[in-house]
Structures are given as structure tokens and as C-alpha cells.
Amino acid sequence: MKKILIVSAFFHPHIGGLEGYTLEFAEELNKKGYNVSIATNNTEGINNFDNLEGISIFRFPNFSIVFNKSGILPIPKINKLTISILKKLKKENFNLIITNTRFFILNHLILFYLNYPKGKVIHIEHGSGNIKLKNNILSLLSSVYDFVLIKLLKLKVGNFYGVSKQCNEFLSKYGIETKGILKSCINIRNTNIQKSVNETINITFVGRMVYEKGITFLLEAFSQINDQRLLLNVVGDGPILPEIKNKYSNNKNIIFYGAILPKEVDHILKKTHIFINPTFAKEGGQRTILEAGINKCAVISTNVGHVADLIVDNLNGLIIKIKDVDDIKLKIQYLIDNPQLIVSFSNNLFDSVLQNFNWVKNIEILEKYL
């Protein structure tokens, strides 16, 4: 039985796109008979050693650097517990190590300590650009940080993959020729979802409450539409949540859910007619769009990450401009004025996800590599 170690800075029960990608990838490999382990940061302060349905989990003690409106960056602590976990991983003798997202320190700690041959290491990139911070100096430092860590990865990694074409284009700027694409994928749970556009039209946003996700532009656009049939579900937690909740507290057509369990998100999406993804973050493959797709939502999105590989404008969704309140408002109005498009877009997107974003191709690529 071949043994695979997946390094993911965040993991279950922490909720997010990287966590969902890692969990489902590990589950699919487990089903195929591989012995899968996960190395992650203990951001939730739970057991350092765990097992999730046959998947071994190693959680490293860490502290976090907090960016005011952009989330956190976990950094492993160098202490006795960290060394003991590294020693346990060293004894495992993995056939393959998979690291994710270049800027997480945990990748580098594990690769340099275990010191595997480059042919036994692949990296999956989930970002499509350098992160922009609140001023030019910090953004420059972020770019330098990226440059250094990518150089370090090139010393230890045999082959690079992106989760989308935009990720691969980003890596090419650093002289990296990628091996291919290991898409952000999703398991289809229900193929018999039927929705009707009735008196209430549910619009939903799911994501981290950070400025780069575009939520402030969506809220401003929605508040300018005078239509009592519309209900906006805002799902997710993050640093700007208290600020935006306070600003829109008087709008009874906006519901803020905060952080909820994935099954509760799924329940909301099953009732959603229009899913809006206004992000302008340097993302690779947003799972939220895939989740909206398998729940037969019509999607309005910026052309970020794998959206370019998934959404065909005016066929299975609508593309909006970045940071454009008027364009968001225009596209929402267009769909509610043409309810038949909500149905056709959602059905077409469901078919696209079903055919092109399942785990079969990813597993085939990985098995071929092995």
C-alpha cells in the first residue's frame, strides 16, 4: 500500500476552500487504497494526533500573524512537540509528499526536515497572484516573501501543478513549467434537485468576510435594488463581519449567518436561485462555485481563478467586473427580469461541474505520476 502525505496549512474542522479540497482529495485517495496522512497547523487548538475515517492527521502547534482585513497566516512553533511530530513523519517513509499553496511555512518546515528526493514531492498551487496588502510597502514585502518561498520550493519539489490555468500562469512568472492541472473538484451528492422561481428569490454569498472577497461591493449593490422579493444570504466569518453587519443591520432582506457547518451551507444553497462570487482575491479554484453548481444555482462571478475554466458568459453563468457595484446590480436585475435564465444557467452549470470537475481525472493524474 503506497503512503501519501498531504501538507495543508488549514484542515478540518477549520472551514474553507483549501480544507475542502484537501479533505475530499484525501478521501478519494483513501477509497483507491492509498494510505493517506495529513500534516496541518493546529489552528483550532484540538488533538495534535487524530484519525478521520482512516486518514491520519498530524497537527502542528502554531501561532498566527493576523492581517487586519485579510485573515491569518499560521506559523508552526519550533518546540518539543513540533520536533516529535516531525520525527514521527520521518519514520513513515512516504512514497509521495503533496504540498499546497506556496506561502505557508508548514510546507517548507516539513520538506526541509524530511529531505525527500525531489521526485517524491509535488506542489499544488492554489493562488493566481501575489497578495495585495493595505499599502504599497507591505504589498512589496509580500511579493518578496513569495519570491523567496517559491525559490525554496524549487529546491525541494519535483513537479508543480496548479488548480487552474491562472495558477499555472502565475507560477510561470517564476520560471516554473507546471506538469498540469489538478483541479479543485467536488463530489456530486444529489442529481435530482428541482427549483422553481417563486415569490422569494434567494441570493447567496459564501466566503471569508474579508475585503478581497468583494462582499462590500455585493452588499452595496443589493441595497440599491428596490425589490422585496429578493433575500440575500451572507454566509461566512471574518474580520470585517462586525463592520458590515452593523452597516446593513436595518435591511431586513439581508441575513448574516456567520460561520456555519458545511451541511448547513448545503441546505442554504439548495434553496438558492442566484449565487454571487464577487471576489478579486488572487484565488485559484473557489469551491464555493462548485458547491453552487452542484446545488443548481445560477452563478454571477468575477473572472477569477478557475472561473475562466468553468463559466461561459451567458451560457452557464454571468461574468461581472471586479469592484463594480453597478455591474453587480445590473446582472442581478437581468436575471430576476428573466427567470427562465436562472433555470437554464443553473442546469448548464450543473452539467459542466458534473462532467469536468469530478475527482476521477485528478486521481488518474496522480496515479500516473506515482
N, C-alpha and C positions, 0 to 999 in steps of 0.2 A: 504494500500500500504506500503510494507516494505521499510525502508530507509537504504541506504548503503553509507558509507563514504570510499572513496579510497584515501589513502595518497601516493602521488608520488612526489619525490623531484623535478623532472622536468616534465613539461607538455606543451601541445600545447599552443603557437606556437613554442616553442622550439622543435627541431627535434632530434630524437634519438630512440633507441630500447625500452627503458622503457616508453617513451612518447607514442609510437605507441601501445604498449601492453596495457597501461592504458586507452587510448582513445577507442580502439576497445572493450575492456572488458566492459567499462562503457556504450558504445553504445549498446552492446548486452544485458546487464542487463536492460537498459532502454527500449529496444524493448519488453522484457519479462514483463514489467510493474513495475519494481522497480524504486523507487525514488533515483537517484544516485547523489552524490556530490563528488567533487574532492578538496582536500586540497594540495596545492603545493607552491613552492617558486616563488616569482615574479622575476625570473631571466631576464625577457625581459623588465621590467620596464613599464608594461601596467596596465590596470584596476585591482584593488585588488578584486573586486567583478564582476562576469561575468556569462553569461549563454550561453552554447553551445548546441543548439538543445535539450533543456530540461534538460541538465546536469548543475547543479550549480557549479561554480568554485570559490574557496576562495584562493587568492594568498597572501602569507605572505611576508612582506618586509624582505630583506636579504642582507648579504654581502657574498663575496666568497673568499675562500682560493684558490689561484692559484698554481697548481703544474706545473713546467716548461714545461714538455713534456707529461703530463698525464691528462690535463684538470682541472676542477674546482670542489670544494666542497662547495655548498651553505650552509650558516649558517643563520637561522632566527634571525632577530634583536628582542630584547626584548624592545618594546616601546608601546605607547598607541594604535597604530594601531594593533599590534600583539595581545594585550590583548583583544581588541574589536572583532577581528576575532575569537579568542578562545571562547569568551562569546557567540557569535552567534552560533558556532558549538555546544556548550554545550546545548543550547536551542533546538537543533534539535532532540535529543533523538533517535539516530540511532539504528537500530536493529543489525547492524554489522559494524565493522571498519576493513578495509583491509590495512595493511601497506606493503611497498615494499622496499627491499634491506636494510640490517641491518645497514649500516654505515651512513645513512642520519639522521641528528639531528632532522629534522622535525617530523619523526616518534615518537621519544621519547618525544618531547615537547607536541604533541597532546595527546599521550597515558597517560602521567602523569597528564596533566591538566584535561582531560575529565574523567580519572579514571574509565573506564568501567570495569565490571566484565570480567575475562579472557575468559569466554565462548562466549563473544560478540566480540572477537578480533582474527583475524587470520593474519599471516605474510606470505608473498610470497617472497622467496629469489631468487634473480636474479644473484648472484655471485657463483663461484665454487672454490674460494680460497682467501687467503689473498693477498692484493695488494702489489707488489714489487715496491719499490721506488728506487731512484738513488744511494743510498748507504745502507749498512747493518744496520746502526743505525736507519735511517728513516724507513726501512722495519720492523725492530723490533718494533718501536713505532707504526707502522700501525697495526701489529699483536696484540699488547696490546690494542690498540683502538678498534679493532674488538672484542677482548675478553670481554672488559668492556661493549660495547654496546649490544652484544649478551646476556650477563648476565642480562642487564636491560630489554631487550625484553622478556626474560623468566619470568620476574616478572609480565608482563602485557598481554602476548599473550597466548591464549588458545591452538591454534594448528598452526603448521608450515607446509608450503608447499614449494617445490622448483619448478622451471620451467623446471628442467631436473634432471636426475639421478645424475649427477655430483654435482648439487647444494645440493641435499639431502645427498650425501656422505660427502660434506663439513660440513653441519650442524651436522652430526652425530659425528664429531670430538669434538663438544662442548656438547655432551651428549643429543642431541635433536633427538628424534624419530619423524620423519615427518609423517604427515597424508596422504600424497600422492603427486601427481604432478599436478600442474596447468600450463600446457604447454604454451609456447609462441605460439600463434596461429595467423591465418591470414584469412581474408575474400577472397574467390576466386571471382575475378571480371570478368574474361573472360576465358571461357573454349575452345575457338576456336582460339588459337594462332598457326600460322604456320610460320616456319622459314626455310630458305634454306641457306646452306653454300656456299656463292658465292665468288667473288674476294676478298672482305674485310671480315676479321674475327674480330668481335668486342669482346674485352676482357674488363671486368669491375670490378672495386673495388668500394665499397660503405662503408663509415665508417668515424669515427673521425680520423683526422690526428694527431695521437699520436703514439709513438714508439711501444706500446704494440699491436697495430692492425696489425703489420707486413708489413706495406706499404713499408718501406725502402727495405725490402728483395724482395718484388714483383718487385719494380722498378729496382733494380739491376739485377734480373733475366731477366726481359723483355728487358732491354737494351743490354743484351748479345745475344739475339736471332736476327739473321740477316734475317728477313723475312718481306718484305714491305707490305705483305697482312694484317699484324696484326696492330690493332689500340687499344690502351689502354685508357679507360675512367676512370679517377680518380675523384670520387665524394665525397665531404665532406670538412669540415673545421676543423681547429685545430691548435695548437701551432707550429707544425713542417711544416705546409704547405709552408710558405715562403722559408724555407731552401730547401725543396725537389723540389719546382718549379724552384728555381734558379739553382740547380744542374743538372736538366734534361731539362732546357729551350731550348737546341739545338736539342732535339729529337722531330721531327715533328710528330712522331707516338704516342705521349703521349699528351692527352688533360686533363688539370686540370679544373674542373668545379667549385670548391669551394662549398659553401653551396647553394643548390637549393631546390625548393619546392618538396614535395613528388610526385606530378603529373609529374614533370619533370624527377625525378629519374625513375618513372614508364616508361616514354617514352624511356629513355635510355635502360632500361632492356628489353623492347620489341624488341630492335634491337641487344641485346647482345647474343652472342653464348656461351661464356665461362665466368662464374663468379668466381672470386678468392677471398677466405677468408683466408688470411694467419695469422690470429690473434693468439697471445699467451697470451692474457689478460685472467684474471680469470672470464670468462663470463659464463652465464647460458644458455640463449637461444637467439641467434642472429636472429633478424627478417629479416636482410638483406638476409640470406639464404632462408628464406621462401618466401620473395619477388622475389628472383631469381627463386625459384621453380615454383611459380605460373605464372611467365613470360617465362617458358620453357627455362631456361638456363642450360647448363651443368656446374656443380659446382666442383671446386677444393678447398679443405678446409683442414685446420688442424683439429685434432680430439678434439675440444674444445667445452664445453657447450653441447647443445642438438644435436650437430653433431653426437655424438655416438648413439643417438636415431633415427636419420634421415637418415644418409648417410651409405649405404653399399658399401664398396670399390669395384670399377669396375663393379657395377650394376647400381647405380643411381648417381654416382659421383666418385671422386678420393680423397683419403686422402694423404696429404703431411706432411712431418716432419716439426717441429717447427724451425724457424730461419734457414732454409736450402735453400739457393739460388739455388743450383744445382738441388735439388728435385723439386722446383717450375718450373724451366726451363725444366726439363725432362718431367714433367706431361703436361705442355703446348704443348711441341713438340709432345708428344704422341697423344694428341687429334687432333692437326692440321694435323698430318700424317694419322689419322683415322677418317675422318669427320663423318662416319656413327655412331661412338660412341657419338659424340656431340648430334646427334638426339636421339639416344636410351637413353642416360643418362638423357637428359632433359625431355623426355616423362615419364620415370620411376620416376624421382624425382617429377614431377607434380602430378602423381598418388599418391605418398607417402604423399605429403603435403595435397592433397585433402581428403584422407581417414583418416589421423591420426593427422592433425594439424588444424582442424577447431574448432570453439568455442563451439560446441554443448556439448562436453564432459566436458569442464570447467564449463559451466553453470549448467550441471547436478550435478557435484560435489558440487558446491556452494549451489544449491537449496537443495540438500540432507543435507548439513551441517546446513542450516537455519531451 
